[in-house]
Amino acid sequence: MNKIDESYFLEYFNKSLIDLENELEKLIPPKEYPNIFILGVPRSGTTLISQVLYNHLDIGCTNNLIARFWECPLVGAYLSKIVIGDRCSYSYKSDYGRTNEIDTPHEFSFFWREFLKYTNPFDYDPQIEIKNINWNGLKKKIIGLNNILNKPFVFKTLEYTSFYLGKFNQIFPNSIFISIKRDAFELAKSIYLARIKNGNVNNWWSSVPLEYNELKNMPFEEQIAGQIFYLDKLNNEAAGKIDKNHIYEIDYKELLNDPSTFIDELVNKIYTISNYKIKINSYPDKLEKINKTIPREILSILMKGLEKFNLK
């Protein structure tokens, strides 16, 4: 037997389930739930927030099982309901934004990229693509996920949502958008380490701002600083265009020091806008930051990059 590439297998597998996906979509009721969308710069704590919420609230997520069904997420969610059920994870393990356990949150990037026509992140124009996106189809999929598990979901969508935050707020009027902030120097250090882990400090890593062409020929420290600057600018400008009642802002240090207050405030905020009270299953203990050593000369270089964009 010849070897089958994993990506080929998953693509073929997804396409073979389209008929079942369509059948599920017809059967799902139109009940809307409040959902939680997480915005933030890479390494700002977006994965940690998704874990805190999924581990301690009665909500669903696109876990590592559902993530393999990006073309037929309803099939994935139904299978997850059978295989995983309401089992709680309580895991806070991740490797630069990626979790490994089958029942832990996944970014679900293939799904979001497909729906938002995000085929080339290095050359993307939301003002053009907004007209080509099937917003009604996207809404049906999210409502479908909610109704299969009978609960709200948390999605780590980052810039996928920030590009179209007004539209997301329109089609999901009962939802909350969490914007997490972190010190720019801490972000730069963590992104630098992610680049090193990925093999080459000069290679781009993770989210791509619309201003990528301005950054691509800069030295790595200025690329990192520009990535932070422009993505944070995108999130701030997007959040400024919708009702503040739908935005919850939190600093990374606040999340670490007092995650229980964060949970209480978020649940109350969701109830205020949706009249849906999310059940709190438990409260997390104080969270710990993992410190990694970086040579002093690299820290100096990263600081110079941040200074170019007036980030301190």
Sequence and secondary structure as in RCSB ss.txt:
>XXXX:A:sequence
MNKIDESYFLEYFNKSLIDLENELEKLIPPKEYPNIFILGVPRSGTTLISQVLYNHLDIGCTNNLIARFWECPLV
GAYLSKIVIGDRCSYSYKSDYGRTNEIDTPHEFSFFWREFLKYTNPFDYDPQIEIKNINWNGLKKKIIGLNNILN
KPFVFKTLEYTSFYLGKFNQIFPNSIFISIKRDAFELAKSIYLARIKNGNVNNWWSSVPLEYNELKNMPFEEQIA
GQIFYLDKLNNEAAGKIDKNHIYEIDYKELLNDPSTFIDELVNKIYTISNYKIKINSYPDKLEKINKTIPREILS
ILMKGLEKFNLK
>XXXX:A:secstr
     HHHHHHHHHHHTHHHHHHHHHHS       EEEE  TTSSHHHHHHHHHHHBS EE BTTGGGGTT HHH
HHHHHHHHTTT        BTTB  STTSB   HHHHHHHTT S TTS  HHHHTTTS HHHHHHHHHHHHHHHT
S EEEE THHHHTTHHHHHHHSTT EEEEEE  HHHHHHHHHHHHHHTT TTS  S   TTHHHHTTS HHHHHH
HHHHHHHHHHHHHHTTS GGGEEEEEHHHHHH HHHHHHHHHHHHHHHHS    B               HHHHH
HHHHHHHHTT  
